[in-house]
Amino acid sequence: MFENVHQATRAVISKVFETMFYLWAEPCDGGQEQSQASEPPPSFLRGEIGFEGKFSGALRLSLSTGLARKMAINFMGLEKDEVSESQMMDVVSETCNTTCGNLLSHLDKKSAYALTPPRTQPISAEQLHEESQPGSVLLHFDVEGERLRVEIQLES
Amino acid sequence: MAYNVLIVDDSQTMRKVIRKTVTLSGFAMGDCWEAGDGQEALEVVKTHNIDLILSDLNMPRMNGLEMVKKLGEDEGYRHIPVVLITTDGSQERLEEAQALGVKGYLQKPFHPEAIRDLLTRVMESSHV
């Protein structure tokens, strides 16, 4: 089951990022990004959505605001300085929604699932690298030089 | 002929993106209105001349399928074609939507050409 989730998540993240944002997401290891000493410390966002049906659980996307900004620019057709924090959070929530819906369709084409409203909030760098929940599938992606952490928590 | 479109989604960002995508796709869109959920959409339909509704499925207060049911109960509005734009690609949901009379079903994420082709097809079949 977990291997199916791994494969499906890789396919879905790749499709979602390419179609919605024209960004390429490549699976990678979970190492920390190297930041330049002169750059300000990065800030991070975490989006979360719950699902209930044949499988139940939650999907979480964690990423830097730099990546969220790129996603919002490409998705909404905005200039770099036009993107507000609430638009970035909205785009991350929509990404959770789209990723979760597509992932569930990949795993189980027949059944319908109830999804909770997605929500996105700022997180600290420590929270970004915290241990995943027990029974979770954890994957990392390199999205054009920025890290994306995807966690799928499945309830037994 | 240009069609007046109502976009229903609880995310303001998604409404903007859908509006922009439909505009850029080349679909013949006339006036465009927006609503944040099914309940709000029913109010817009009562007060404006709407030719086509593009709606999300999961929304607070009244979801997309409940809205379609309500429209179907009213002789004055049941002719308005509804296209669902949703992340839910399950067979069960698709069959439920078709049974309620939903004319088109588009799973996110989608390319602009996909929305133009679907909307053109839906409007052509509605005017046969």
Chai-1 contact restraints between the chains, C-beta under 6 A:
chainA,res_idxA,chainB,res_idxB,connection_type,confidence,min_distance_angstrom,max_distance_angstrom,comment,restraint_id
A,V16,B,P109,contact,1.0,0.0,6.0,A-B,restraint_1
A,T19,B,P109,contact,1.0,0.0,6.0,A-B,restraint_2
A,M20,B,P109,contact,1.0,0.0,6.0,A-B,restraint_3
A,M76,B,V17,contact,1.0,0.0,6.0,A-B,restraint_4
A,Q87,B,T13,contact,1.0,0.0,6.0,A-B,restraint_5
A,D90,B,S11,contact,1.0,0.0,6.0,A-B,restraint_6
A,D90,B,T13,contact,1.0,0.0,6.0,A-B,restraint_7
A,E94,B,S11,contact,1.0,0.0,6.0,A-B,restraint_8
A,E94,B,M14,contact,1.0,0.0,6.0,A-B,restraint_9
A,N97,B,T87,contact,1.0,0.0,6.0,A-B,restraint_10
A,T98,B,T87,contact,1.0,0.0,6.0,A-B,restraint_11
A,T98,B,K108,contact,1.0,0.0,6.0,A-B,restraint_12
A,T98,B,P109,contact,1.0,0.0,6.0,A-B,restraint_13
A,G101,B,T87,contact,1.0,0.0,6.0,A-B,restraint_14
A,G101,B,D88,contact,1.0,0.0,6.0,A-B,restraint_15
A,S105,B,G89,contact,1.0,0.0,6.0,A-B,restraint_16
A,K109,B,Q91,contact,1.0,0.0,6.0,A-B,restraint_17
A,K110,B,Q91,contact,1.0,0.0,6.0,A-B,restraint_18
A,S111,B,S90,contact,1.0,0.0,6.0,A-B,restraint_19
A,S111,B,E92,contact,1.0,0.0,6.0,A-B,restraint_20
A,A112,B,S90,contact,1.0,0.0,6.0,A-B,restraint_21
A,A112,B,E92,contact,1.0,0.0,6.0,A-B,restraint_22
A,A112,B,R93,contact,1.0,0.0,6.0,A-B,restraint_23
A,L115,B,N58,contact,1.0,0.0,6.0,A-B,restraint_24
